[in-house]
Amino acid sequence: MQAELIKEEQIVLLEYGPRGKPKKQWKGILRKDGVEVDGKIMSLSAAAVYCIKKAGSHRETANGWNMWKTEEGTYLNEFYNQLFTSQSTGFSDHPNGAT
């Protein structure tokens, strides 16, 4: 959030439905320490797992960077990539290993 690409208290969305079931949508609020869902602040990935379990999935892992998006439809991993591309550090600690 330091690069002003996204802002604290910004609304983010996650849509998920286990195979063969309708998709559900969750709304989160970006916080300094993660995303707030149902009054709990968690990392992006922990919040994604929390939501997909509420949808009935048995998944234990999820990459929150690839699952949460802004209300405009931009996934958060795109902001991460923009930040590190603009800094041209030559390496990345992105959860996907993207450069």
Secondary structure, 3 states (H helix, E strand, C coil): CCCCCCCCCCEEEEEECCCCCCCEEEEEEEECCEEEECCEEECHHHHHHHHHHHCCCCCCCCCHHHHCEECCCCEHHHHHHHHHHHHCCCCCCCCCCCC
